[in-house]
Amino acid sequence: MTDTAARILDRLHQEALDENEERDWYRTGRIPCHDCGTTVRTKTLETLPPHNCTQRQRGARTGLSS
């Protein structure tokens, strides 16, 4: 497979994953934060509510370095 074909397939796969997340959010009102992995309840897809994302990421980095 050429490099271009692989990039196209990767992009199509990512678009499908995004559509699945959007569909799930529409049904449940929850969506995963791509930065920390926490699933949060939100009314819009524009912003996520506060959920200690920065602290979770810092804790994950600290835990990995130990």
mmCIF file of the N, C-alpha and C atoms, coordinates in Angstrom:
data_MODEL
# 
_entry.id   MODEL 
# 
loop_
_atom_site.group_PDB 
_atom_site.id 
_atom_site.type_symbol 
_atom_site.label_atom_id 
_atom_site.label_alt_id 
_atom_site.label_comp_id 
_atom_site.label_asym_id 
_atom_site.label_entity_id 
_atom_site.label_seq_id 
_atom_site.pdbx_PDB_ins_code 
_atom_site.Cartn_x 
_atom_site.Cartn_y 
_atom_site.Cartn_z 
_atom_site.occupancy 
_atom_site.B_iso_or_equiv 
_atom_site.pdbx_formal_charge 
_atom_site.auth_seq_id 
_atom_site.auth_comp_id 
_atom_site.auth_asym_id 
_atom_site.auth_atom_id 
_atom_site.pdbx_PDB_model_num 
ATOM 1   N N  . MET A 1 1  ? 0.855   -1.172 0.000  1.00 0.00 ? 1  MET A N  1 
ATOM 2   C CA . MET A 1 1  ? 0.000   0.000  0.000  1.00 0.00 ? 1  MET A CA 1 
ATOM 3   C C  . MET A 1 1  ? 0.901   1.236  0.000  1.00 0.00 ? 1  MET A C  1 
ATOM 4   N N  . THR A 1 2  ? 0.525   2.189  -0.812 1.00 0.00 ? 2  THR A N  1 
ATOM 5   C CA . THR A 1 2  ? 1.331   3.403  -0.871 1.00 0.00 ? 2  THR A CA 1 
ATOM 6   C C  . THR A 1 2  ? 1.132   4.250  0.375  1.00 0.00 ? 2  THR A C  1 
ATOM 7   N N  . ASP A 1 3  ? 2.046   5.156  0.590  1.00 0.00 ? 3  ASP A N  1 
ATOM 8   C CA . ASP A 1 3  ? 1.975   6.048  1.745  1.00 0.00 ? 3  ASP A CA 1 
ATOM 9   C C  . ASP A 1 3  ? 0.721   6.916  1.686  1.00 0.00 ? 3  ASP A C  1 
ATOM 10  N N  . THR A 1 4  ? 0.377   7.383  0.491  1.00 0.00 ? 4  THR A N  1 
ATOM 11  C CA . THR A 1 4  ? -0.817  8.215  0.317  1.00 0.00 ? 4  THR A CA 1 
ATOM 12  C C  . THR A 1 4  ? -2.076  7.425  0.656  1.00 0.00 ? 4  THR A C  1 
ATOM 13  N N  . ALA A 1 5  ? -2.156  6.198  0.169  1.00 0.00 ? 5  ALA A N  1 
ATOM 14  C CA . ALA A 1 5  ? -3.322  5.354  0.452  1.00 0.00 ? 5  ALA A CA 1 
ATOM 15  C C  . ALA A 1 5  ? -3.439  5.085  1.947  1.00 0.00 ? 5  ALA A C  1 
ATOM 16  N N  . ALA A 1 6  ? -2.325  4.846  2.602  1.00 0.00 ? 6  ALA A N  1 
ATOM 17  C CA . ALA A 1 6  ? -2.345  4.600  4.048  1.00 0.00 ? 6  ALA A CA 1 
ATOM 18  C C  . ALA A 1 6  ? -2.837  5.829  4.803  1.00 0.00 ? 6  ALA A C  1 
ATOM 19  N N  . ARG A 1 7  ? -2.389  7.014  4.402  1.00 0.00 ? 7  ARG A N  1 
ATOM 20  C CA . ARG A 1 7  ? -2.846  8.252  5.054  1.00 0.00 ? 7  ARG A CA 1 
ATOM 21  C C  . ARG A 1 7  ? -4.336  8.457  4.857  1.00 0.00 ? 7  ARG A C  1 
ATOM 22  N N  . ILE A 1 8  ? -4.839  8.165  3.651  1.00 0.00 ? 8  ILE A N  1 
ATOM 23  C CA . ILE A 1 8  ? -6.270  8.314  3.379  1.00 0.00 ? 8  ILE A CA 1 
ATOM 24  C C  . ILE A 1 8  ? -7.069  7.354  4.246  1.00 0.00 ? 8  ILE A C  1 
ATOM 25  N N  . LEU A 1 9  ? -6.632  6.111  4.315  1.00 0.00 ? 9  LEU A N  1 
ATOM 26  C CA . LEU A 1 9  ? -7.337  5.125  5.149  1.00 0.00 ? 9  LEU A CA 1 
ATOM 27  C C  . LEU A 1 9  ? -7.310  5.511  6.624  1.00 0.00 ? 9  LEU A C  1 
ATOM 28  N N  . ASP A 1 10 ? -6.179  6.007  7.096  1.00 0.00 ? 10 ASP A N  1 
ATOM 29  C CA . ASP A 1 10 ? -6.078  6.444  8.492  1.00 0.00 ? 10 ASP A CA 1 
ATOM 30  C C  . ASP A 1 10 ? -7.043  7.590  8.767  1.00 0.00 ? 10 ASP A C  1 
ATOM 31  N N  . ARG A 1 11 ? -7.125  8.545  7.834  1.00 0.00 ? 11 ARG A N  1 
ATOM 32  C CA . ARG A 1 11 ? -8.027  9.687  8.010  1.00 0.00 ? 11 ARG A CA 1 
ATOM 33  C C  . ARG A 1 11 ? -9.484  9.230  8.017  1.00 0.00 ? 11 ARG A C  1 
ATOM 34  N N  . LEU A 1 12 ? -9.848  8.324  7.098  1.00 0.00 ? 12 LEU A N  1 
ATOM 35  C CA . LEU A 1 12 ? -11.217 7.805  7.059  1.00 0.00 ? 12 LEU A CA 1 
ATOM 36  C C  . LEU A 1 12 ? -11.557 7.043  8.334  1.00 0.00 ? 12 LEU A C  1 
ATOM 37  N N  . HIS A 1 13 ? -10.593 6.291  8.848  1.00 0.00 ? 13 HIS A N  1 
ATOM 38  C CA . HIS A 1 13 ? -10.814 5.556  10.096 1.00 0.00 ? 13 HIS A CA 1 
ATOM 39  C C  . HIS A 1 13 ? -11.051 6.520  11.256 1.00 0.00 ? 13 HIS A C  1 
ATOM 40  N N  . GLN A 1 14 ? -10.241 7.587  11.329 1.00 0.00 ? 14 GLN A N  1 
ATOM 41  C CA . GLN A 1 14 ? -10.405 8.567  12.403 1.00 0.00 ? 14 GLN A CA 1 
ATOM 42  C C  . GLN A 1 14 ? -11.752 9.275  12.292 1.00 0.00 ? 14 GLN A C  1 
ATOM 43  N N  . GLU A 1 15 ? -12.175 9.605  11.070 1.00 0.00 ? 15 GLU A N  1 
ATOM 44  C CA . GLU A 1 15 ? -13.481 10.247 10.879 1.00 0.00 ? 15 GLU A CA 1 
ATOM 45  C C  . GLU A 1 15 ? -14.603 9.331  11.347 1.00 0.00 ? 15 GLU A C  1 
ATOM 46  N N  . ALA A 1 16 ? -14.490 8.039  11.066 1.00 0.00 ? 16 ALA A N  1 
ATOM 47  C CA . ALA A 1 16 ? -15.507 7.082  11.510 1.00 0.00 ? 16 ALA A CA 1 
ATOM 48  C C  . ALA A 1 16 ? -15.545 6.999  13.029 1.00 0.00 ? 16 ALA A C  1 
ATOM 49  N N  . LEU A 1 17 ? -14.376 6.989  13.669 1.00 0.00 ? 17 LEU A N  1 
ATOM 50  C CA . LEU A 1 17 ? -14.334 6.958  15.133 1.00 0.00 ? 17 LEU A CA 1 
ATOM 51  C C  . LEU A 1 17 ? -14.977 8.211  15.717 1.00 0.00 ? 17 LEU A C  1 
ATOM 52  N N  . ASP A 1 18 ? -14.684 9.371  15.121 1.00 0.00 ? 18 ASP A N  1 
ATOM 53  C CA . ASP A 1 18 ? -15.276 10.628 15.593 1.00 0.00 ? 18 ASP A CA 1 
ATOM 54  C C  . ASP A 1 18 ? -16.791 10.608 15.449 1.00 0.00 ? 18 ASP A C  1 
ATOM 55  N N  . GLU A 1 19 ? -17.283 10.084 14.337 1.00 0.00 ? 19 GLU A N  1 
ATOM 56  C CA . GLU A 1 19 ? -18.735 9.996  14.130 1.00 0.00 ? 19 GLU A CA 1 
ATOM 57  C C  . GLU A 1 19 ? -19.379 9.075  15.159 1.00 0.00 ? 19 GLU A C  1 
ATOM 58  N N  . ASN A 1 20 ? -18.714 7.976  15.501 1.00 0.00 ? 20 ASN A N  1 
ATOM 59  C CA . ASN A 1 20 ? -19.232 7.061  16.517 1.00 0.00 ? 20 ASN A CA 1 
ATOM 60  C C  . ASN A 1 20 ? -19.313 7.757  17.868 1.00 0.00 ? 20 ASN A C  1 
ATOM 61  N N  . GLU A 1 21 ? -18.274 8.533  18.220 1.00 0.00 ? 21 GLU A N  1 
ATOM 62  C CA . GLU A 1 21 ? -18.286 9.257  19.493 1.00 0.00 ? 21 GLU A CA 1 
ATOM 63  C C  . GLU A 1 21 ? -19.416 10.278 19.511 1.00 0.00 ? 21 GLU A C  1 
ATOM 64  N N  . GLU A 1 22 ? -19.617 10.965 18.383 1.00 0.00 ? 22 GLU A N  1 
ATOM 65  C CA . GLU A 1 22 ? -20.685 11.953 18.313 1.00 0.00 ? 22 GLU A CA 1 
ATOM 66  C C  . GLU A 1 22 ? -22.054 11.292 18.458 1.00 0.00 ? 22 GLU A C  1 
ATOM 67  N N  . ARG A 1 23 ? -22.240 10.157 17.808 1.00 0.00 ? 23 ARG A N  1 
ATOM 68  C CA . ARG A 1 23 ? -23.499 9.424  17.907 1.00 0.00 ? 23 ARG A CA 1 
ATOM 69  C C  . ARG A 1 23 ? -23.739 8.977  19.349 1.00 0.00 ? 23 ARG A C  1 
ATOM 70  N N  . ASP A 1 24 ? -22.688 8.466  19.986 1.00 0.00 ? 24 ASP A N  1 
ATOM 71  C CA . ASP A 1 24 ? -22.823 8.030  21.377 1.00 0.00 ? 24 ASP A CA 1 
ATOM 72  C C  . ASP A 1 24 ? -23.148 9.217  22.279 1.00 0.00 ? 24 ASP A C  1 
ATOM 73  N N  . TRP A 1 25 ? -22.507 10.369 22.052 1.00 0.00 ? 25 TRP A N  1 
ATOM 74  C CA . TRP A 1 25 ? -22.795 11.568 22.843 1.00 0.00 ? 25 TRP A CA 1 
ATOM 75  C C  . TRP A 1 25 ? -24.251 11.973 22.669 1.00 0.00 ? 25 TRP A C  1 
ATOM 76  N N  . TYR A 1 26 ? -24.742 11.941 21.444 1.00 0.00 ? 26 TYR A N  1 
ATOM 77  C CA . TYR A 1 26 ? -26.130 12.322 21.181 1.00 0.00 ? 26 TYR A CA 1 
ATOM 78  C C  . TYR A 1 26 ? -27.088 11.416 21.942 1.00 0.00 ? 26 TYR A C  1 
ATOM 79  N N  . ARG A 1 27 ? -26.744 10.134 22.035 1.00 0.00 ? 27 ARG A N  1 
ATOM 80  C CA . ARG A 1 27 ? -27.604 9.155  22.708 1.00 0.00 ? 27 ARG A CA 1 
ATOM 81  C C  . ARG A 1 27 ? -27.475 9.216  24.229 1.00 0.00 ? 27 ARG A C  1 
ATOM 82  N N  . THR A 1 28 ? -26.245 9.432  24.747 1.00 0.00 ? 28 THR A N  1 
ATOM 83  C CA . THR A 1 28 ? -26.021 9.318  26.189 1.00 0.00 ? 28 THR A CA 1 
ATOM 84  C C  . THR A 1 28 ? -25.717 10.629 26.897 1.00 0.00 ? 28 THR A C  1 
ATOM 85  N N  . GLY A 1 29 ? -25.277 11.650 26.118 1.00 0.00 ? 29 GLY A N  1 
ATOM 86  C CA . GLY A 1 29 ? -24.873 12.913 26.736 1.00 0.00 ? 29 GLY A CA 1 
ATOM 87  C C  . GLY A 1 29 ? -23.462 12.870 27.295 1.00 0.00 ? 29 GLY A C  1 
ATOM 88  N N  . ARG A 1 30 ? -22.724 11.793 27.012 1.00 0.00 ? 30 ARG A N  1 
ATOM 89  C CA . ARG A 1 30 ? -21.354 11.649 27.507 1.00 0.00 ? 30 ARG A CA 1 
ATOM 90  C C  . ARG A 1 30 ? -20.393 11.492 26.338 1.00 0.00 ? 30 ARG A C  1 
ATOM 91  N N  . ILE A 1 31 ? -19.182 12.028 26.521 1.00 0.00 ? 31 ILE A N  1 
ATOM 92  C CA . ILE A 1 31 ? -18.141 11.901 25.495 1.00 0.00 ? 31 ILE A CA 1 
ATOM 93  C C  . ILE A 1 31 ? -16.792 11.815 26.193 1.00 0.00 ? 31 ILE A C  1 
ATOM 94  N N  . PRO A 1 32 ? -15.852 11.033 25.636 1.00 0.00 ? 32 PRO A N  1 
ATOM 95  C CA . PRO A 1 32 ? -14.539 10.927 26.272 1.00 0.00 ? 32 PRO A CA 1 
ATOM 96  C C  . PRO A 1 32 ? -13.676 12.158 25.989 1.00 0.00 ? 32 PRO A C  1 
ATOM 97  N N  . CYS A 1 33 ? -12.914 12.572 26.980 1.00 0.00 ? 33 CYS A N  1 
ATOM 98  C CA . CYS A 1 33 ? -11.924 13.632 26.813 1.00 0.00 ? 33 CYS A CA 1 
ATOM 99  C C  . CYS A 1 33 ? -10.711 12.987 26.140 1.00 0.00 ? 33 CYS A C  1 
ATOM 100 N N  . HIS A 1 34 ? -10.266 13.544 25.027 1.00 0.00 ? 34 HIS A N  1 
ATOM 101 C CA . HIS A 1 34 ? -9.136  12.955 24.304 1.00 0.00 ? 34 HIS A CA 1 
ATOM 102 C C  . HIS A 1 34 ? -7.806  13.208 25.006 1.00 0.00 ? 34 HIS A C  1 
ATOM 103 N N  . ASP A 1 35 ? -7.782  14.139 25.951 1.00 0.00 ? 35 ASP A N  1 
ATOM 104 C CA . ASP A 1 35 ? -6.537  14.433 26.658 1.00 0.00 ? 35 ASP A CA 1 
ATOM 105 C C  . ASP A 1 35 ? -6.295  13.483 27.823 1.00 0.00 ? 35 ASP A C  1 
ATOM 106 N N  . CYS A 1 36 ? -7.346  13.206 28.616 1.00 0.00 ? 36 CYS A N  1 
ATOM 107 C CA . CYS A 1 36 ? -7.133  12.390 29.814 1.00 0.00 ? 36 CYS A CA 1 
ATOM 108 C C  . CYS A 1 36 ? -7.890  11.059 29.794 1.00 0.00 ? 36 CYS A C  1 
ATOM 109 N N  . GLY A 1 37 ? -8.834  10.894 28.848 1.00 0.00 ? 37 GLY A N  1 
ATOM 110 C CA . GLY A 1 37 ? -9.551  9.631  28.740 1.00 0.00 ? 37 GLY A CA 1 
ATOM 111 C C  . GLY A 1 37 ? -10.809 9.522  29.581 1.00 0.00 ? 37 GLY A C  1 
ATOM 112 N N  . THR A 1 38 ? -11.082 10.509 30.408 1.00 0.00 ? 38 THR A N  1 
ATOM 113 C CA . THR A 1 38 ? -12.266 10.489 31.254 1.00 0.00 ? 38 THR A CA 1 
ATOM 114 C C  . THR A 1 38 ? -13.511 10.743 30.422 1.00 0.00 ? 38 THR A C  1 
ATOM 115 N N  . THR A 1 39 ? -14.566 9.986  30.664 1.00 0.00 ? 39 THR A N  1 
ATOM 116 C CA . THR A 1 39 ? -15.835 10.232 29.991 1.00 0.00 ? 39 THR A CA 1 
ATOM 117 C C  . THR A 1 39 ? -16.622 11.235 30.821 1.00 0.00 ? 39 THR A C  1 
ATOM 118 N N  . VAL A 1 40 ? -17.036 12.330 30.177 1.00 0.00 ? 40 VAL A N  1 
ATOM 119 C CA . VAL A 1 40 ? -17.732 13.394 30.895 1.00 0.00 ? 40 VAL A CA 1 
ATOM 120 C C  . VAL A 1 40 ? -19.089 13.665 30.272 1.00 0.00 ? 40 VAL A C  1 
ATOM 121 N N  . ARG A 1 41 ? -20.002 14.138 31.093 1.00 0.00 ? 41 ARG A N  1 
ATOM 122 C CA . ARG A 1 41 ? -21.327 14.516 30.614 1.00 0.00 ? 41 ARG A CA 1 
ATOM 123 C C  . ARG A 1 41 ? -21.287 15.983 30.197 1.00 0.00 ? 41 ARG A C  1 
ATOM 124 N N  . THR A 1 42 ? -21.799 16.263 28.991 1.00 0.00 ? 42 THR A N  1 
ATOM 125 C CA . THR A 1 42 ? -21.805 17.627 28.489 1.00 0.00 ? 42 THR A CA 1 
ATOM 126 C C  . THR A 1 42 ? -23.039 17.863 27.623 1.00 0.00 ? 42 THR A C  1 
ATOM 127 N N  . LYS A 1 43 ? -23.472 19.122 27.572 1.00 0.00 ? 43 LYS A N  1 
ATOM 128 C CA . LYS A 1 43 ? -24.645 19.459 26.766 1.00 0.00 ? 43 LYS A CA 1 
ATOM 129 C C  . LYS A 1 43 ? -24.262 19.872 25.351 1.00 0.00 ? 43 LYS A C  1 
ATOM 130 N N  . THR A 1 44 ? -23.011 20.269 25.133 1.00 0.00 ? 44 THR A N  1 
ATOM 131 C CA . THR A 1 44 ? -22.547 20.641 23.800 1.00 0.00 ? 44 THR A CA 1 
ATOM 132 C C  . THR A 1 44 ? -21.208 19.973 23.525 1.00 0.00 ? 44 THR A C  1 
ATOM 133 N N  . LEU A 1 45 ? -20.842 19.905 22.265 1.00 0.00 ? 45 LEU A N  1 
ATOM 134 C CA . LEU A 1 45 ? -19.545 19.335 21.907 1.00 0.00 ? 45 LEU A CA 1 
ATOM 135 C C  . LEU A 1 45 ? -18.484 20.413 21.757 1.00 0.00 ? 45 LEU A C  1 
ATOM 136 N N  . GLU A 1 46 ? -18.855 21.658 22.031 1.00 0.00 ? 46 GLU A N  1 
ATOM 137 C CA . GLU A 1 46 ? -17.905 22.758 21.887 1.00 0.00 ? 46 GLU A CA 1 
ATOM 138 C C  . GLU A 1 46 ? -16.885 22.796 23.018 1.00 0.00 ? 46 GLU A C  1 
ATOM 139 N N  . THR A 1 47 ? -17.336 22.588 24.241 1.00 0.00 ? 47 THR A N  1 
ATOM 140 C CA . THR A 1 47 ? -16.430 22.587 25.389 1.00 0.00 ? 47 THR A CA 1 
ATOM 141 C C  . THR A 1 47 ? -16.840 21.495 26.355 1.00 0.00 ? 47 THR A C  1 
ATOM 142 N N  . LEU A 1 48 ? -15.869 21.011 27.084 1.00 0.00 ? 48 LEU A N  1 
ATOM 143 C CA . LEU A 1 48 ? -16.151 20.018 28.113 1.00 0.00 ? 48 LEU A CA 1 
ATOM 144 C C  . LEU A 1 48 ? -16.201 20.716 29.461 1.00 0.00 ? 48 LEU A C  1 
ATOM 145 N N  . PRO A 1 49 ? -17.004 20.213 30.388 1.00 0.00 ? 49 PRO A N  1 
ATOM 146 C CA . PRO A 1 49 ? -17.045 20.804 31.719 1.00 0.00 ? 49 PRO A CA 1 
ATOM 147 C C  . PRO A 1 49 ? -15.745 20.510 32.469 1.00 0.00 ? 49 PRO A C  1 
ATOM 148 N N  . PRO A 1 50 ? -15.465 21.266 33.527 1.00 0.00 ? 50 PRO A N  1 
ATOM 149 C CA . PRO A 1 50 ? -14.266 20.990 34.331 1.00 0.00 ? 50 PRO A CA 1 
ATOM 150 C C  . PRO A 1 50 ? -14.307 19.546 34.860 1.00 0.00 ? 50 PRO A C  1 
ATOM 151 N N  . HIS A 1 51 ? -13.211 18.826 34.702 1.00 0.00 ? 51 HIS A N  1 
ATOM 152 C CA . HIS A 1 51 ? -13.159 17.437 35.180 1.00 0.00 ? 51 HIS A CA 1 
ATOM 153 C C  . HIS A 1 51 ? -11.750 17.039 35.619 1.00 0.00 ? 51 HIS A C  1 
ATOM 154 N N  . ASN A 1 52 ? -10.971 18.030 36.073 1.00 0.00 ? 52 ASN A N  1 
ATOM 155 C CA . ASN A 1 52 ? -9.615  17.784 36.601 1.00 0.00 ? 52 ASN A CA 1 
ATOM 156 C C  . ASN A 1 52 ? -8.690  17.132 35.575 1.00 0.00 ? 52 ASN A C  1 
ATOM 157 N N  . CYS A 1 53 ? -8.851  17.514 34.325 1.00 0.00 ? 53 CYS A N  1 
ATOM 158 C CA . CYS A 1 53 ? -8.059  16.944 33.237 1.00 0.00 ? 53 CYS A CA 1 
ATOM 159 C C  . CYS A 1 53 ? -6.560  17.171 33.457 1.00 0.00 ? 53 CYS A C  1 
ATOM 160 N N  . THR A 1 54 ? -6.190  18.394 33.769 1.00 0.00 ? 54 THR A N  1 
ATOM 161 C CA . THR A 1 54 ? -4.776  18.714 33.950 1.00 0.00 ? 54 THR A CA 1 
ATOM 162 C C  . THR A 1 54 ? -4.175  17.900 35.087 1.00 0.00 ? 54 THR A C  1 
ATOM 163 N N  . GLN A 1 55 ? -4.905  17.781 36.184 1.00 0.00 ? 55 GLN A N  1 
ATOM 164 C CA . GLN A 1 55 ? -4.406  17.004 37.313 1.00 0.00 ? 55 GLN A CA 1 
ATOM 165 C C  . GLN A 1 55 ? -4.278  15.523 36.958 1.00 0.00 ? 55 GLN A C  1 
ATOM 166 N N  . ARG A 1 56 ? -5.223  14.998 36.180 1.00 0.00 ? 56 ARG A N  1 
ATOM 167 C CA . ARG A 1 56 ? -5.158  13.591 35.766 1.00 0.00 ? 56 ARG A CA 1 
ATOM 168 C C  . ARG A 1 56 ? -3.933  13.347 34.889 1.00 0.00 ? 56 ARG A C  1 
ATOM 169 N N  . GLN A 1 57 ? -3.688  14.270 33.953 1.00 0.00 ? 57 GLN A N  1 
ATOM 170 C CA . GLN A 1 57 ? -2.532  14.126 33.079 1.00 0.00 ? 57 GLN A CA 1 
ATOM 171 C C  . GLN A 1 57 ? -1.236  14.215 33.879 1.00 0.00 ? 57 GLN A C  1 
ATOM 172 N N  . ARG A 1 58 ? -1.179  15.165 34.812 1.00 0.00 ? 58 ARG A N  1 
ATOM 173 C CA . ARG A 1 58 ? 0.015   15.318 35.642 1.00 0.00 ? 58 ARG A CA 1 
ATOM 174 C C  . ARG A 1 58 ? 0.233   14.052 36.465 1.00 0.00 ? 58 ARG A C  1 
ATOM 175 N N  . GLY A 1 59 ? -0.848  13.504 37.028 1.00 0.00 ? 59 GLY A N  1 
ATOM 176 C CA . GLY A 1 59 ? -0.740  12.278 37.813 1.00 0.00 ? 59 GLY A CA 1 
ATOM 177 C C  . GLY A 1 59 ? -0.282  11.101 36.975 1.00 0.00 ? 59 GLY A C  1 
ATOM 178 N N  . ALA A 1 60 ? -0.765  11.035 35.741 1.00 0.00 ? 60 ALA A N  1 
ATOM 179 C CA . ALA A 1 60 ? -0.352  9.938  34.854 1.00 0.00 ? 60 ALA A CA 1 
ATOM 180 C C  . ALA A 1 60 ? 1.125   10.057 34.512 1.00 0.00 ? 60 ALA A C  1 
ATOM 181 N N  . ARG A 1 61 ? 1.591   11.279 34.251 1.00 0.00 ? 61 ARG A N  1 
ATOM 182 C CA . ARG A 1 61 ? 3.011   11.477 33.945 1.00 0.00 ? 61 ARG A CA 1 
ATOM 183 C C  . ARG A 1 61 ? 3.874   11.164 35.157 1.00 0.00 ? 61 ARG A C  1 
ATOM 184 N N  . THR A 1 62 ? 3.424   11.578 36.331 1.00 0.00 ? 62 THR A N  1 
ATOM 185 C CA . THR A 1 62 ? 4.179   11.323 37.561 1.00 0.00 ? 62 THR A CA 1 
ATOM 186 C C  . THR A 1 62 ? 4.241   9.824  37.827 1.00 0.00 ? 62 THR A C  1 
ATOM 187 N N  . GLY A 1 63 ? 3.134   9.134  37.609 1.00 0.00 ? 63 GLY A N  1 
ATOM 188 C CA . GLY A 1 63 ? 3.093   7.701  37.828 1.00 0.00 ? 63 GLY A CA 1 
ATOM 189 C C  . GLY A 1 63 ? 3.990   6.938  36.872 1.00 0.00 ? 63 GLY A C  1 
ATOM 190 N N  . LEU A 1 64 ? 4.131   7.450  35.655 1.00 0.00 ? 64 LEU A N  1 
ATOM 191 C CA . LEU A 1 64 ? 4.997   6.780  34.673 1.00 0.00 ? 64 LEU A CA 1 
ATOM 192 C C  . LEU A 1 64 ? 6.467   6.970  34.971 1.00 0.00 ? 64 LEU A C  1 
ATOM 193 N N  . SER A 1 65 ? 6.783   8.120  35.561 1.00 0.00 ? 65 SER A N  1 
ATOM 194 C CA . SER A 1 65 ? 8.208   8.390  35.809 1.00 0.00 ? 65 SER A CA 1 
ATOM 195 C C  . SER A 1 65 ? 8.720   7.698  37.069 1.00 0.00 ? 65 SER A C  1 
ATOM 196 N N  . SER A 1 66 ? 7.844   7.159  37.882 1.00 0.00 ? 66 SER A N  1 
ATOM 197 C CA . SER A 1 66 ? 8.273   6.497  39.120 1.00 0.00 ? 66 SER A CA 1 
ATOM 198 C C  . SER A 1 66 ? 8.848   5.133  38.867 1.00 0.00 ? 66 SER A C  1 
# 
